Amino acid sequence: MSDALNRQTITEELLNTLVCQLGADYVLTEESDMLPYVQEQRRLYPGCALAVVMPACTAEVAFIVEQCREHNVPLVPQGGNTGLVGGGVPQQSIVVALGRMNRIRDIDPTNATITVEAGCILQVVQDAAQDAGRLFPLSLAAEGSCQIGGNLATNAGGINVLRYGNARDLVLGLEVVLADGSVMNSLTALRKDNTGYDLKHLFIGSEGTLGIITAAVLKLFPLPRGKATTLVGCDSPHQVLALYEHMRDRLSDTLTAFEFLPRFAMDVVLSHIHGARDPFSLSYASYALIELTTPNADLDLNARLEVALADAFENDVVRDAVIATSSTQSKALWRLREGVAEAQTAEGASIKHDISVPVSSIADFIEAASAACLTILPASRICAFGHVGDGNLHFNISQPVDMNAATFMDLTPRFNRAVHDLVADMNGSISAEHGIGLAKRTELRRYKDPVALAMMESIKATLDPQGLFNPGKLL
Ligand SMILES: Cc1cc2nc3c(=O)[nH]c(=O)nc-3n(C[C@H](O)[C@H](O)[C@H](O)COP(=O)(O)OP(=O)(O)OC[C@H]3O[C@@H](n4cnc5c(N)ncnc54)[C@H](O)[C@@H]3O)c2cc1C
């Protein structure tokens, strides 16, 4: 346990100082008021906050950090609290909730940039970009409540990574409050800036352990003017991988999403998601949900898709396909993919892994990891789905139908070891999207290169020598 976690108190003096600066409405100390900030939606990591403070501007964040440094009290930055690994859950810390910092400071369609405060909801940023005739392409199921600060602190991915990259790839500049209360102003909107270390990348993906992100300059893109969506039935993950290569060759940059579903995922969605419908009359072992977009209104994407699929049939890399002919049909196909997590929860307990391997290894991984899990528990139901085009899978295992959920969950360490050892053998990552937080700290120590881990520790010690920022998380 770090020094910061041992402090565990907040003095009246500190509380009064914070109330004086922020106003009583923005310093919460009642348990009932703090409840939404001390646990995540899945309630896996019980937390405890000393107070919740809600700054309205960067100067107030800097003031809070300075005061906490003087009083040696730890802090947890928190955005929309949609994280899934316990990263934003306080453990005897003050929660700095960024939601009031929700201004769009600037939008420059010519430079294709938007400058936003950390507490802006992702969907609000997408809408502001759209109103200016531009696209902000970061898109994930939590976009109605997650915030840009949280997206950057976790280097969020989502459904458009294949075409536009992760959150990290969408940032030009950052403003960050550091552990001594100073403000790093690197809010540059430049695409070229070779003036030494690119410090923003230290804070992107740092899960609130190095500083509090208060604003960012984000990249915008031309708005898509055409879209085509197809669901494809295949015999196996290997066939889906061959199809991915085929589509990538034929459709190049128009390929925006390439998602994978096994039959088990389709079955649980059809059982539990209201209105979900199988568009095929036959059942297939594997499915790919593919989306193309283009900013060019003259390009007929459906025609290009039909040609590419016809070639795929000829090359024997596809068994069946439906192409959406309306946006309602496109949404219905996406619902089959987006409903998997909810449907799996309704199906019973599940043990989850958020992994990545090189795209070329993904089919081998699914095969080997499934075999390893079936050796541990032959009645396991494997639900490996996700962003195959990014090499990122949610490799989940659903409990056997007649097994007690707690007995099944007791097997978590054995499944983790089998799955993560295979990930390591294939030069993959044990955390492709959600981060490390509290959930994967032990696994990080096991699998991260020791030299890289030592460098991370030394960066943490340099930037946050008192260990005030989000103690007990990530490292
Ligand atoms: C339904 C659902 C779908 C999801 N889908 C995806 C997905 O497709 N891809 C993906 O990558 N993730 C996904 N996630 C998880 C993802 O990490 C979050 O949804 C999102 O990026 C976190 O943003 P948030 O504002 O909620 O952050 P929080 O949960 O509040 O915080 C997450 C971490 O960031 C830190 N943090 C928050 N704000 C700041 C700040 N301003 N400065 C410094 N540190 C900060 C916190 O301390 C914590 O460690 C999903 C989650 C849900 C619930």
The ligand as an SDF file (V2000), in Angstrom:
LIG
                    3D

 53 58  0  0  0  0  0  0  0  0999 V2000
  -21.0800    0.2630  -22.0220 C   0  0  0  0  0  0  0  0  0  0  0  0
  -19.5940    0.5440  -22.0670 C   0  0  0  0  0  0  0  0  0  0  0  0
  -18.9140    0.4010  -23.2520 C   0  0  0  0  0  0  0  0  0  0  0  0
  -17.5420    0.6570  -23.3140 C   0  0  0  0  0  0  0  0  0  0  0  0
  -16.9270    0.4870  -24.5110 N   0  0  0  0  0  0  0  0  0  0  0  0
  -15.6260    0.7600  -24.6060 C   0  0  0  0  0  0  0  0  0  0  0  0
  -14.9650    0.6340  -25.8560 C   0  0  0  0  0  0  0  0  0  0  0  0
  -15.5600    0.2530  -26.8660 O   0  0  0  0  0  0  0  0  0  0  0  0
  -13.6550    0.9500  -25.9140 N   0  0  0  0  0  0  0  0  0  0  0  0
  -12.9800    1.3700  -24.8100 C   0  0  0  0  0  0  0  0  0  0  0  0
  -11.7810    1.6610  -24.9200 O   0  0  0  0  0  0  0  0  0  0  0  0
  -13.5650    1.4560  -23.6160 N   0  0  0  0  0  0  0  0  0  0  0  0
  -14.8620    1.1810  -23.4720 C   0  0  0  0  0  0  0  0  0  0  0  0
  -15.4690    1.2870  -22.2620 N   0  0  0  0  0  0  0  0  0  0  0  0
  -14.6400    1.6380  -21.0820 C   0  0  0  0  0  0  0  0  0  0  0  0
  -14.0430    3.0190  -21.2420 C   0  0  0  0  0  0  0  0  0  0  0  0
  -12.8140    3.1450  -20.5630 O   0  0  0  0  0  0  0  0  0  0  0  0
  -14.9050    4.1640  -20.8040 C   0  0  0  0  0  0  0  0  0  0  0  0
  -16.2100    4.0650  -21.2490 O   0  0  0  0  0  0  0  0  0  0  0  0
  -14.3840    5.5960  -21.0650 C   0  0  0  0  0  0  0  0  0  0  0  0
  -13.2880    5.7720  -21.9330 O   0  0  0  0  0  0  0  0  0  0  0  0
  -13.9670    6.1430  -19.7300 C   0  0  0  0  0  0  0  0  0  0  0  0
  -14.3680    7.4840  -19.6430 O   0  0  0  0  0  0  0  0  0  0  0  0
  -14.9980    8.0450  -18.3060 P   0  0  0  0  0  0  0  0  0  0  0  0
  -15.1270    9.5040  -18.4950 O   0  0  0  0  0  0  0  0  0  0  0  0
  -16.1770    7.3230  -17.8860 O   0  0  0  0  0  0  0  0  0  0  0  0
  -13.7700    7.7670  -17.2780 O   0  0  0  0  0  0  0  0  0  0  0  0
  -13.8530    7.2760  -15.7720 P   0  0  0  0  0  0  0  0  0  0  0  0
  -14.4730    5.9380  -15.6810 O   0  0  0  0  0  0  0  0  0  0  0  0
  -14.4160    8.3460  -14.9290 O   0  0  0  0  0  0  0  0  0  0  0  0
  -12.2840    7.1450  -15.4530 O   0  0  0  0  0  0  0  0  0  0  0  0
  -11.4860    6.1790  -16.0890 C   0  0  0  0  0  0  0  0  0  0  0  0
  -10.0100    6.4070  -15.6840 C   0  0  0  0  0  0  0  0  0  0  0  0
   -9.5640    7.6640  -16.1940 O   0  0  0  0  0  0  0  0  0  0  0  0
   -9.1280    8.5270  -15.1440 C   0  0  0  0  0  0  0  0  0  0  0  0
   -9.5900    9.8810  -15.4760 N   0  0  0  0  0  0  0  0  0  0  0  0
  -10.8620   10.2770  -15.7330 C   0  0  0  0  0  0  0  0  0  0  0  0
  -10.8810   11.5870  -16.0620 N   0  0  0  0  0  0  0  0  0  0  0  0
   -9.5940   12.0270  -16.0020 C   0  0  0  0  0  0  0  0  0  0  0  0
   -8.9700   13.2910  -16.2230 C   0  0  0  0  0  0  0  0  0  0  0  0
   -9.6720   14.3680  -16.5730 N   0  0  0  0  0  0  0  0  0  0  0  0
   -7.6270   13.3730  -16.0680 N   0  0  0  0  0  0  0  0  0  0  0  0
   -6.9030   12.2860  -15.7160 C   0  0  0  0  0  0  0  0  0  0  0  0
   -7.4340   11.0790  -15.4800 N   0  0  0  0  0  0  0  0  0  0  0  0
   -8.7660   10.9420  -15.6330 C   0  0  0  0  0  0  0  0  0  0  0  0
   -9.7650    7.9660  -13.8820 C   0  0  0  0  0  0  0  0  0  0  0  0
   -8.9960    8.2750  -12.7330 O   0  0  0  0  0  0  0  0  0  0  0  0
   -9.7800    6.4700  -14.1860 C   0  0  0  0  0  0  0  0  0  0  0  0
   -8.5360    5.9060  -13.9030 O   0  0  0  0  0  0  0  0  0  0  0  0
  -16.8320    1.0460  -22.1470 C   0  0  0  0  0  0  0  0  0  0  0  0
  -17.5310    1.1870  -20.9570 C   0  0  0  0  0  0  0  0  0  0  0  0
  -18.8930    0.9390  -20.8970 C   0  0  0  0  0  0  0  0  0  0  0  0
  -19.6120    1.1090  -19.5910 C   0  0  0  0  0  0  0  0  0  0  0  0
  1  2  1  0
  2  3  1  0
  2 52  2  0
  3  4  2  0
  4  5  1  0
  4 50  1  0
  5  6  2  0
  6  7  1  0
  6 13  1  0
  7  8  2  0
  7  9  1  0
  9 10  1  0
 10 11  2  0
 10 12  1  0
 12 13  2  0
 13 14  1  0
 14 15  1  0
 14 50  1  0
 15 16  1  0
 16 17  1  0
 16 18  1  0
 18 19  1  0
 18 20  1  0
 20 21  1  0
 20 22  1  0
 22 23  1  0
 23 24  1  0
 24 25  2  0
 24 26  1  0
 24 27  1  0
 27 28  1  0
 28 29  2  0
 28 30  1  0
 28 31  1  0
 31 32  1  0
 32 33  1  0
 33 34  1  0
 33 48  1  0
 34 35  1  0
 35 36  1  0
 35 46  1  0
 36 37  1  0
 36 45  1  0
 37 38  2  0
 38 39  1  0
 39 40  1  0
 39 45  2  0
 40 41  1  0
 40 42  2  0
 42 43  1  0
 43 44  2  0
 44 45  1  0
 46 47  1  0
 46 48  1  0
 48 49  1  0
 50 51  2  0
 51 52  1  0
 52 53  1  0
M  END
$$$$
